[in-house]
Structures are given as structure tokens and as C-alpha cells.
Amino acid sequence: MMKQNHCDHYAKGAGAMSVLRNLYRQMKKYFVQYPALVSGYIIYCYLFISIIHLFFKVKHPGIMFSDVYDIFSALPFMWLLAVSLVKVIEYQSVVHLKDQVLQIKNTQIRTMHEVAKGIQHQVNNPLAVISLSLDQVKRKVGHDPAVLKKVETIEDSMKQIISALQKFSEAERYEREHIDDVVGTLASIPNKP
């Protein structure tokens, strides 16, 4: 029975902590979404308290301008603090957005590298077979210039395929290039680094 009470007490404590964490997250989210509104609430609460304080001071004889100054002197600094808070949160939002864009671009580059390496792996074996076959064709045709020219064209095309796949697998950035309405937009490696 005693053990059960201890567990119930622990569960209630854990539940209360969960509620407090949830409340903290909601308040933080609200502050981040509406920093100017929150700052306005704080300033107007301070102003309200200052005015009430001033009314109590006025009831007593001998109030001076320095008393009024003392009561309201923090108001401009609070306004400055509120403006600074809004600017910091705006800057933080911009930095967060840029960080998200950078993470997306890094993910895109990593994905492109993985796809290019996968294609390289799948294409290298057939290219090796083609290369060996071309060597055999060269030996069999001898000195036929028309056939040798076609073999060289095939070899150049193979080298272009190998080079393009290598560039995609090592690229640090890429550009998007719109070909036409049928093909659409393709990723391409920039010519200039």
C-alpha cells in the first residue's frame, strides 16, 4: 500500500512537470510569434503600475517633479528594451530561416551525391564491357577509317558519361536548368567554380 502511494505521488509529480514543460513551450512559442505584442503588454503593465503609484503619491502632500520622474524614468528604457527584443527575435527568425535553407541545400547535395554514386556503380560495369568490346572491334577492323571514327566517337561519349557522373558525385553545388516543357528542369553542374 505504501509503495502504491509512493508511485502515485511520483506519477502526479511527473504529470505536473509535464504540464509545466508544455506551458513553458507554449509561452515560448507565443513570445517568439508575437514579440511586439508581449513587449506592449509588459510596457503597458509597467505604465499602469506607475500611474497607480503616482496616484498614491499624489494623495500625500509634498510630491515633487523628481518623484514623477522617478516613477516614470524606467519607461523609455523599457520601450528601448522592448524594441531591442523585437529586433533580436526578428534577427533570430531570419538566421533560423537561413539555417533551414542551408540544411535543405546540404541535404539536396548529399542526396545528389548518393544518387550519382549509385548511378556510377550501375553504369561502370556496362561501360567496362563496352570499353573491352571497343578494343576488340578496333583490332578486328584494322585500319578502316569510317569504323575507327565511330569507335572513337563511342569512346569519347563513354568518357563524357564517366566525367559527368564523377562531377555530380563530387559537386559542392549545382544549378537548375530548364530544358523544355517535355524534359522539364534538370540539375546541372555549374561551369564556373
N, C-alpha and C positions, 0 to 999 in steps of 0.2 A: 504494500500500500504506500509506504514511504517512497519507494523507488518510482512508483507511478506518479506521485505528486511532483517529484523532482523532474521527471520527464515532461510533465505538463507545464511546469514552470519554465523549463528550458525552451519548450516549443512556443510558449507565449512570448518569451524574450526574443526568440529568433523571428517570430512573426512581427513583433514591434520594430525590430531592426530593419526588417524588410520593408515595412511601411515607411519608416524614416528614410531609407535609401531611395525608395520610389518617390517620396515627397521631395527629397533633395534633387533628384534628376528632373522632376517636373519643374521645380523652381528654377533650376539652372537653365533648362530649355527655354522657359518663359523669359528669363533675363537676357538670354542670347538673342531670342527672337524680337523682343521689344525693349531694347536698352533705353531708348529715349523716353518711353512711357514709364519705365521703372525709375529712371532718373527724375522725371517730372513728379512722380509720387513722392519720392524722397524729399525733393526741394519743397513741394507744397506742404508736406507734413511738417518739415522744419519751419516753414513760414507760419503755418497755423500755430505751432507751439510757441514761436517767437511772439506772435501777436497776442496770444493768451498771456504770455509772460509780461508783455508790455502793459496790458490792461491791469494786471495785478500790481505792477509797479506804479501805474498812474493813480491808483487808489491811495497810495501813500504819498504824503507831501514831500517835496524836495526832489522830484525827478528832474534830471538834467539831460542835456543833449548827449552827454557821454554815456548815460545809461541806455538811451535809444541806440546809440552807435554800438555799444557792447552787445545788445540783444541781436541786432541785425548784421553785425560785421561779418559773420561767417557765411551769410547768404551768397555774396558774389563768389567766394571761394568754392562753395558747394556747386554753384552753377558751372564754374570752370571745371571742377572735378567731374560733373555730370557730362559736360561736353567732351572732356578727355576720355571718359569711359565709353561714350558712344563711338568716338573715333577709334579707340583701341579695338572695340568689338567689330567695327566695320573693317578695320585692317586685318584683324584675325580671320574674319569671314573670307576676305579676298585671298589671304595666304592659304587658308584651308581649301578654297576652291582651286587655287593654282596647284596645290599639293595633290588634290584629287585628279586634276587633268594630267599632271606628271605621272602619277601612278597608273592611270589608264594608258598613257603612251608607253610606259615601260612594259606593261602587260601586253600591249599590242606588239611591241618589238620582240619580247620573249616568245610570244605565240608565233610570230613570223619566223623567228629563228628555228623553232621546233618544227614548223611545217616545212621550211626549206631543208632542214636536215633530214626529215622523213622522206621528202621527195628525192633528195640526193641519194639516200640509201636505196630507194626503189629504182632510180634511174641509172645508177652506176653499173649495176650488173648488165642490163641490156646494152649500155654504151660500151662496156668492155667486150661484149660479144660482137658488136658492130665493128669495133676497132680491130679485133682479130680477123674478122671476116674481110675487112677492107685491106688488111695486109696480104691476105691470101689472094684477093682479087687483083691487087697490084702485081703480084708475082705471076699470076696466070695470064693477064692481058698483055704483059710485056711492055711494049712501047706504043700502044695505041693511044694517041694524044686525046681523043674525044673521051674515052673511058677514064683515063687518068685525070682529066679535068673534072669529071663528075665525081670521082673518088675524092679528089682534093676538096671539092665543094662540100661533100658529105663530112669529111674530116673537119673542115672549118666550122660547119654547123654544130658538130659534136663539141668542139672547143667552146663555141658560144654558149651552148647549153651548160657545160661544166662551169664556165666563168660566171654565168648569170646565177646559177644555183649557189656558187661559192660567195658571190657578192651578197645575195639575200641572206645567207646564213651568218655573215659577218657584219651586216649593216647595223649602224648605230641609229639611223633614222631612215625614213622613207617618205616618199611623196605619193600623193594620189593623182592619177592621171585618167581623165575621161577619154575613152577611145571613141565610142559611138553609142547609139541607143541600143544596139544589139548586144555588144560586148559589155558595155557599162563602164564602171570605174575600176581601175586596177592599181595595185601598189607598184611603185617603181622606185629604183634606187636613184637618188639624185646624182647628177653628173659631177657637180662640184662638191667637195667635202665641206 
